């Protein structure tokens, strides 16, 4: 069985803040999670690993939205530049 983590532990594991994971849940662009209760969110370690693996980049020239794991940066589309 896959190890389950609460939000604060999952955030530490992926290198983000708990607030960032919460925002990603609202937007739908974060890792897969489960609701263990009305206010209890849990993440499976395997899901976190898969989510990070899908955002692996080898060069800054190949940066795309799929490589972005933090919402701290403002994303500008090429049409806006």
Phi, psi and omega in degrees: 000139182287137178296132179258141181233142171287170186304313183298322180288319178296320179298315178299320182297319182266356177084025178239172175273159176298325179295323178295316177299321178297316178297321179295325176297318180295316181283338181083018182247015180259188179291157177298140180221170176231151176261116179268356180182179182304326182233018182246115179250133178231149178239138174275137181304319179298322178293321178295317179298318179295319180296315177295318180299326179289346181250020180284130179234148179258343184210150177291340179286342179261012182302131174220177178300332180289340179271346183282122178245000179235141178266014181287331182271149176272126180270126179244125179284156180302332179291336182274347184275000000 
